[in-house]
Every structure is written in structure tokens, then in C-alpha cells.
Amino acid sequence: MKPNTTLSVSILSGKGGVGKTNFALNLGYCMFKGNHPLLLMDCDLGLANLDVLLGIAPDKNLMDILDAGAEAGDVAVQLEKGGFDFIPAATGLPELVELDEEMRATLLNKLSSAFSAYDFLFMDLGAGITPTVMNFAAMSQMRVVIVTPEPTSLTDGYALIKVLNTEYGITDFQVVVNMVESKSEEKQTFSRLSAACEKFLGFGVSFLGSVRQDKTVAEAVRRQTPLMKMAPQSPAAQDIFAIARKLKAMRDDMLPELQDKPVLAPLLREDLD
């Protein structure tokens, strides 16, 4: 059996509107440009919008895997030649919002054969603490939580971390502070979240990086073009590049422990009882 070298990363947030999906797309593009093949998977089931950010209309999506027996290769969309691929979700299908255990097993069985072609699997999860979001986050090898300086984002981000900790025993979280105006705002935002986790949950969270408030981001969204392609020298793009370099180094350090682990490993709540 070939040793695993794929690092699975769930990208999640406690609330919507914090730039999570845009961050996932642009960080994925960075990894690809750094010669790391990457599969970007839209796991915002039922409310997919990565395809909108990309300005594409895929013929197939995750529902075809679940309902029509399609394979991962039938559904994956090539975003860039040489290793940047995308698996879209569906929009407006409430039956996809919450997957039962059988549906999750079917999906993972169909997708797992495709993972080995990539250095990274990025999963853009829906906002909030729904069971499907929690299950995907628990299955991944790394969790990146996106917050902004807004109090509601911090409160909801803490709630997400608390649920994953209390229900799945997870204590390792990487935090990205998005849309910051200054270094002091970045530090204050992260410190508030980490202090709450230490006080009430008994562990701290790790700082992965921050992304500055940048009007170029909104322009890239309007043009349906990744920021890293449209304006790679913009402040936000440079911040995302820095996070990508850090994440690459983390994967390099994790390679020995990744070898004996599946890319996605279901961790059931009953296992913790």
C-alpha cells in the first residue's frame, strides 16, 4: 500500500460572511503555484458557491456521486493544468445539507481513490455547527478556522471550536484572522479567541496568519477571478502567500505521521464515550 502524502485541511467558520470560501480558493491557488497539486472540494452542501466565485457552471457535482453513481474523476473540474482540480457541490438541494452515515461512507468511498494524486485536499465547509460540518471537520487532518475582528465572528468561532472539542475531543486548531485593518487588530482578535479557549476549554489555538482588509478582494469577486491571479501583489494576496508558505512547511514536518493515516478518517462521537 502506497504511503499517504496528502494533507487534508478543512476550512471552516462559525458564521458566514467572513471570507472563508474566497480564502480557501486563493490559498489553494497559492499551493498549486508552489508546485503542490491540490484538490479543492466544496463541502458547503446545498449552498455551494465556489463555482460562482470561479465563474463556472459545472455539469456534475457531489449529488451525481451520491445519486447517479458517478466517480470522482467524472465530477472533478480542472481549474489549472498540472494539478489544481475542483469538486463542486450542489445548490438548493436540502437533502444534501445533512448527510447520514451511509451517505458519508458512500461519498468517501468514491472520493478516496482520487486523493493520492494531490499533496493537499482543501475542504471548504459550510458556516456554523451543523452535524455534517462537524463530521467533515473531525475527519480532516487539520482544521483552519476563519474569524474576523467582529465580535459575532469571534463568538461563533469559539462556539465551533467548543463543539468540536466537546463532541470529538479535538484540541488542535489553526486560526486565520481575516479582514484586519492593522497588526494591533490582528493580535487583539487572535488573543481574545485564544484566551477564551484556554480559560473555558483548557487549551489554546494556533495562529496561522492574518489577511489584511483589501478592496482588491471585492473586485476579484466581482470579476469571478481568484485574487492571486488578478492582483498577486495586492496586500491580501501577499498575506495569503505567507500563509501558504507556512502551511507547506507544516505539511513537510507532518509527512512521517501522514504515511500511516487515511486522508479522511471518520471520528465518531460514540468512540469518545
C-alpha positions as CSV (number, residue, x, y, z in Angstrom):
1,M,0.0,0.0,0.0
2,K,1.4,3.4,-1.0
3,P,2.2,5.6,2.0
4,N,-0.2,8.6,2.2
5,T,1.3,12.1,1.5
6,T,-1.9,14.0,1.2
7,L,-2.8,16.5,3.9
8,S,-6.5,17.1,4.3
9,V,-7.4,20.6,5.5
10,S,-10.9,21.6,6.5
11,I,-11.5,25.4,6.2
12,L,-14.4,26.5,8.4
13,S,-16.0,29.4,10.3
14,G,-18.6,29.9,12.9
15,K,-20.6,32.4,10.9
16,G,-21.0,33.3,7.2
17,G,-19.6,36.4,5.6
18,V,-16.1,36.1,7.0
19,G,-14.4,35.4,3.6
20,K,-13.9,31.7,4.2
21,T,-14.7,30.5,0.7
22,N,-12.6,33.2,-1.0
23,F,-9.7,32.4,1.3
24,A,-10.0,28.6,0.5
25,L,-9.9,29.3,-3.2
26,N,-6.9,31.7,-3.1
27,L,-4.9,29.6,-0.7
28,G,-5.5,26.6,-2.9
29,Y,-4.3,28.6,-5.9
30,C,-1.1,29.5,-4.0
31,M,-0.4,25.9,-3.1
32,F,-0.8,24.9,-6.8
33,K,1.5,27.7,-7.9
34,G,4.0,26.4,-5.4
35,N,4.1,23.1,-7.3
36,H,1.8,21.3,-4.9
37,P,-1.1,19.5,-6.7
38,L,-4.3,20.3,-4.8
39,L,-7.9,19.2,-4.8
40,L,-10.4,21.8,-3.7
41,M,-13.7,20.3,-2.6
42,D,-16.9,22.4,-2.0
43,C,-18.4,20.9,1.1
44,D,-20.9,23.7,1.7
45,L,-23.6,21.1,0.8
46,G,-26.8,22.5,-0.6
47,L,-25.5,26.1,-0.7
48,A,-22.5,25.8,-2.9
49,N,-20.8,29.0,-4.1
50,L,-17.2,28.2,-5.1
51,D,-18.4,27.7,-8.7
52,V,-19.8,31.3,-8.5
53,L,-16.5,32.7,-7.4
54,L,-14.9,30.9,-10.3
55,G,-17.5,31.9,-12.8
56,I,-18.1,28.4,-14.0
57,A,-21.2,26.2,-14.3
58,P,-20.1,22.5,-13.7
59,D,-22.1,19.8,-15.4
60,K,-21.8,17.5,-12.4
61,N,-21.5,17.8,-8.7
62,L,-21.4,15.8,-5.5
63,M,-25.1,14.8,-5.9
64,D,-24.1,12.8,-9.1
65,I,-21.7,10.8,-6.9
66,L,-24.4,10.1,-4.3
67,D,-27.4,9.6,-6.7
68,A,-26.1,8.6,-10.1
69,G,-23.1,6.5,-9.2
70,A,-20.5,8.9,-10.8
71,E,-16.9,8.6,-9.8
72,A,-14.6,11.4,-8.6
73,G,-13.0,11.7,-12.0
74,D,-16.4,12.3,-13.6
75,V,-17.2,15.2,-11.3
76,A,-13.8,16.9,-10.9
77,V,-13.3,20.1,-12.8
78,Q,-9.7,21.1,-13.9
79,L,-9.1,24.7,-12.8
80,E,-5.5,24.8,-13.9
81,K,-3.5,22.2,-15.9
82,G,-1.0,20.3,-13.8
83,G,-2.8,19.8,-10.5
84,F,-5.5,22.2,-9.4
85,D,-8.8,20.5,-9.5
86,F,-12.2,21.3,-8.0
87,I,-15.1,19.1,-6.9
88,P,-18.3,21.2,-6.8
89,A,-21.3,20.8,-4.5
90,A,-24.9,21.5,-5.4
91,T,-27.1,24.5,-4.7
92,G,-30.7,24.4,-3.4
93,L,-30.8,20.7,-2.6
94,P,-31.9,20.4,1.1
95,E,-31.2,16.6,1.0
96,L,-27.5,17.4,0.7
97,V,-27.3,19.7,3.7
98,E,-27.2,16.8,6.2
99,L,-25.6,13.6,5.2
100,D,-26.4,10.4,7.2
101,E,-23.6,7.9,8.0
102,E,-24.4,5.8,4.9
103,M,-24.2,8.8,2.5
104,R,-20.9,9.9,4.1
105,A,-19.5,6.4,3.7
106,T,-20.6,6.3,0.0
107,L,-19.1,9.7,-0.7
108,L,-15.8,8.9,1.0
109,N,-15.5,5.5,-0.8
110,K,-16.0,7.2,-4.2
111,L,-13.6,10.1,-3.5
112,S,-10.8,8.3,-1.6
113,S,-9.2,6.8,-4.7
114,A,-8.7,10.3,-6.1
115,F,-6.9,11.8,-3.1
116,S,-3.5,10.2,-3.7
117,A,-2.9,12.4,-6.8
118,Y,-2.7,15.5,-4.6
119,D,-0.4,17.0,-1.9
120,F,-3.4,18.8,-0.4
121,L,-7.1,18.3,0.0
122,F,-8.9,21.5,0.9
123,M,-12.5,21.2,2.0
124,D,-14.5,24.4,2.1
125,L,-17.1,23.7,4.7
126,G,-20.4,25.5,5.3
127,A,-20.5,28.0,8.1
128,G,-21.9,27.1,11.5
129,I,-22.0,23.9,13.6
130,T,-24.3,21.6,11.7
131,P,-23.6,17.8,12.1
132,T,-22.3,17.5,8.6
133,V,-19.9,20.4,9.0
134,M,-18.7,18.9,12.3
135,N,-18.2,15.5,10.8
136,F,-16.2,16.7,7.9
137,A,-14.0,18.9,10.2
138,A,-13.4,15.9,12.5
139,M,-12.4,13.7,9.6
140,S,-9.7,16.0,8.3
141,Q,-6.1,16.0,9.5
142,M,-6.0,19.8,10.0
143,R,-8.7,22.4,10.8
144,V,-8.3,26.1,9.8
145,V,-10.9,28.4,11.5
146,I,-11.5,31.7,9.8
147,V,-12.5,34.7,12.0
148,T,-12.8,38.4,11.6
149,P,-12.4,41.1,14.3
150,E,-16.2,41.4,14.5
151,P,-17.5,40.2,18.0
152,T,-20.1,37.9,16.4
153,S,-17.4,36.2,14.4
154,L,-15.3,35.6,17.5
155,T,-18.3,34.3,19.5
156,D,-19.4,31.9,16.7
157,G,-15.8,30.8,16.0
158,Y,-15.4,30.0,19.7
159,A,-18.7,28.0,19.6
160,L,-17.5,26.0,16.7
161,I,-14.2,25.1,18.4
162,K,-16.1,24.2,21.6
163,V,-18.4,21.8,19.8
164,L,-15.6,20.0,18.0
165,N,-13.7,19.8,21.3
166,T,-16.6,18.6,23.5
167,E,-18.1,16.2,20.9
168,Y,-15.0,14.9,19.2
169,G,-12.1,15.6,21.6
170,I,-10.3,17.8,19.1
171,T,-7.8,20.3,20.5
172,D,-5.7,21.3,17.5
173,F,-7.0,24.3,15.6
174,Q,-5.2,26.7,13.2
175,V,-6.7,30.3,13.2
176,V,-6.7,32.8,10.4
177,V,-7.8,36.4,11.2
178,N,-9.3,37.8,8.0
179,M,-10.1,41.4,7.1
180,V,-7.8,43.1,9.6
181,E,-7.1,46.8,9.5
182,S,-3.8,46.7,11.5
183,K,-1.3,44.4,13.3
184,S,-2.8,45.5,16.6
185,E,-6.3,44.5,15.5
186,E,-4.9,41.1,14.3
187,K,-3.2,40.5,17.7
188,Q,-6.2,41.6,19.7
189,T,-8.6,39.4,17.8
190,F,-6.5,36.3,18.0
191,S,-5.6,36.9,21.7
192,R,-9.3,37.2,22.6
193,L,-10.2,33.9,20.9
194,S,-7.2,32.0,22.2
195,A,-7.7,33.3,25.8
196,A,-11.3,32.2,25.7
197,C,-10.3,28.7,24.6
198,E,-7.6,28.5,27.3
199,K,-9.9,29.7,30.0
200,F,-13.0,27.7,29.2
201,L,-11.8,24.7,27.2
202,G,-8.3,24.2,28.7
203,F,-6.2,24.6,25.5
204,G,-5.0,27.3,23.2
205,V,-5.3,27.7,19.5
206,S,-2.5,28.3,17.0
207,F,-2.1,31.4,14.9
208,L,-1.7,30.5,11.2
209,G,-1.8,34.1,9.9
210,S,-3.9,37.1,9.0
211,V,-5.2,38.7,5.9
212,R,-5.5,42.5,5.6
213,Q,-8.7,44.3,4.6
214,D,-8.2,45.0,0.9
215,K,-10.6,46.4,-1.6
216,T,-9.0,44.4,-4.4
217,V,-10.6,41.3,-2.9
218,A,-14.1,42.5,-3.6
219,E,-13.0,43.5,-7.1
220,A,-11.7,39.9,-7.7
221,V,-15.0,38.5,-6.5
222,R,-17.0,40.8,-8.9
223,R,-14.7,39.6,-11.8
224,Q,-15.1,36.0,-10.7
225,T,-11.3,35.6,-10.8
226,P,-9.0,34.4,-8.0
227,L,-7.3,37.3,-6.3
228,M,-4.0,35.5,-6.7
229,K,-4.4,35.6,-10.5
230,M,-5.8,39.1,-10.8
231,A,-3.6,41.0,-8.3
232,P,-0.9,38.8,-6.8
233,Q,1.0,41.9,-5.5
234,S,-2.0,43.2,-3.5
235,P,-1.8,43.3,0.3
236,A,-4.3,40.5,0.9
237,A,-2.6,38.3,-1.8
238,Q,0.8,38.7,-0.1
239,D,-0.7,37.7,3.2
240,I,-2.2,34.6,1.7
241,F,1.1,33.7,0.1
242,A,2.7,33.9,3.6
243,I,0.1,31.6,5.0
244,A,0.7,29.2,2.1
245,R,4.4,29.1,2.8
246,K,3.7,28.3,6.4
247,L,1.2,25.6,5.6
248,K,3.7,24.0,3.1
249,A,6.3,23.8,5.9
250,M,3.8,22.3,8.3
251,R,2.9,19.6,5.7
252,D,6.6,18.8,5.3
253,D,7.0,18.3,9.0
254,M,3.9,16.1,9.2
255,L,4.8,13.8,6.3
256,P,6.2,10.9,8.6
257,E,2.9,10.8,10.6
258,L,0.7,11.2,7.5
259,Q,2.1,8.0,5.9
260,D,0.1,5.6,8.1
261,K,-3.1,7.6,8.2
262,P,-6.0,7.9,5.8
263,V,-6.6,11.2,4.2
264,L,-10.0,11.4,5.9
265,A,-10.6,9.4,9.0
266,P,-14.1,9.3,10.5
267,L,-14.1,10.0,14.2
268,L,-17.4,9.1,15.7
269,R,-18.8,10.7,18.8
270,E,-19.6,7.3,20.3
271,D,-15.9,6.4,20.1
272,L,-15.3,9.0,22.8
273,D,-17.9,7.7,25.3
